[in-house]
Amino acid sequence: MKKRLLTGLVGLALAGGIFWGFHSNHSAETPLAQTEEETFMLLTDVHFLAPELHDTGKAFTFIKATAAGKDLEYQTQSLQAFVAEALATKPQGVIITGDLTLNGEKISGEQLAKELAPLKEQGIALYCLPGNHDLYDGWARSFHGDKQAKTAQISPEDFKKIFPDGYKDAHSTAPDDLSYALSVSPDYRFVLLDSNHYPMTESRAQPATGGSIRDSTMTWLETQLKEAQQNHQQTLVFLHHNLLQHNDTVNQGYVLDNAAEVKKLLKDYGVKVVFSGHIHAQDIMAEDDLTEIVTSSYNIIDHGYGLLKLNDSQVAYDRKTISVSNWAKGKPGLPAEVYKHDTYLKDLFLNDGERLAYETLLNQGITEKETLETGADFLGQVNLDFFQGNDGRTTAEVAELKKAPGYQLLAQDKFLKDYLDGVLQDKNLADQHWRSK
């Protein structure tokens, strides 16, 4: 998850790897699919909080106010809308690259699996990776009345039981974490990497933001890359943390600690594309011949997801969105906000960005309402564009925006100026679509 600063604008391993071992029914030589084209839907940063873990009291109201634009109120409905979309699309699988839960609540993980169960009933696999908020998270809480209370945390073993498809279908699993590999077709192999730092027992601490790939997993990864090369398969890599730096101002804790080492290994074996999440923003960028596609968080603004299509000649990615408002049409008895959910979700996100502008300007002694609104409106819209991947402005357009009163006002604060200068213009690839060469 992005730290509050950006989203306002935005242990011990068991010996021998015995704990992690998982018998696979599939081999690398027996792909899961033999079709001419495979389709997958890609989600990330769902941050689901089970409804039974909260009411509408003071404690939940407080956590909503600190949720950085995330919708904690109508998640069940937005997931049901996604399931409806997936059942209509009929992909081979849905891939979730981490932060499935708000803060690693076991009940949230179990309830999320139930919400997504109709996929499995129709033969759609659910391939999940943990994010930095999912395993042994000391922030796992319920919210009732004016009280927060600790609730059961998800262990690594729990994760495999709650979201078993990937581990059942895997032809190989890493020895010391939750990474696994899937031979999805004669042409493609997926490697899903567990990049998170977490303890091996129940925690009282906040979750670690940063991540890295363990030494033993690096060795396992190279084995997968060699094997794929020998089988003439292209390897696609999925993980929670980022491999490339997608924001110049805020990147510590989001880019892998050992990104340079991982990038070298992937480039040595000709990996062309990596898929990740964690920063909540939609962004596609390339470094040399390696592209990283970051899908925006499903729990903010327009419920974005990735549609991934594979055939023997090309990998194609397109950003898609879910309209909960459209899904709700003709369905009686839903909460009133669900019928106008698209507007509700946009306002929720805009308000969070605007709040930081107000706080910054007030701290500078600026109190005139019209001036405050000018800065807040500018920051809110620029932030929205960045997170949706709509920041492909020309140099001339950026120059005009920098003349705007809102920019001039906010640029007096060094952090806000640096942030705005970084997100006003995407100088790399377009963020909505990507095709392999």
Secondary structure, 3 states (H helix, E strand, C coil): CCCHHHHHCCCCCCHHHHHHCCCCCCCCCCCCCCCCCEEEEEECCCCECCHHHECCCHHHHHHHHCCCCCCCCCHHHHHHHHHHHHHHHCCCEEEEECCCECCCEHHHHHHHHHHCHHHHHCCCEEEEECCCCCCCCCCCEEEECCEEEECCECCHHHHHHHCCHHHHHCCEECCCCCCEEEECCCCEEEEEECCECCCCCCCCCCCCCCECCCHHHHHHHHHHHHHHHHCCCEEEEEECCECCCCCCCCCCCCECCCHHHHHHHHHHCCCCEEEECCCCCCEEEEECCEEEEECCCCCCCCCEEEEEEECCCCEEEEEEECCHHHHHCCCCCCCHHHHCHHHHHHHHHHHHHHHHHHHHHHHCCCCCHHHHHHHHHHHHHHHHHHHHCCCCCCHHHHHHHCCCHHHHHHCCCHHHHHHHHHHCCCCCCCCCEEECC
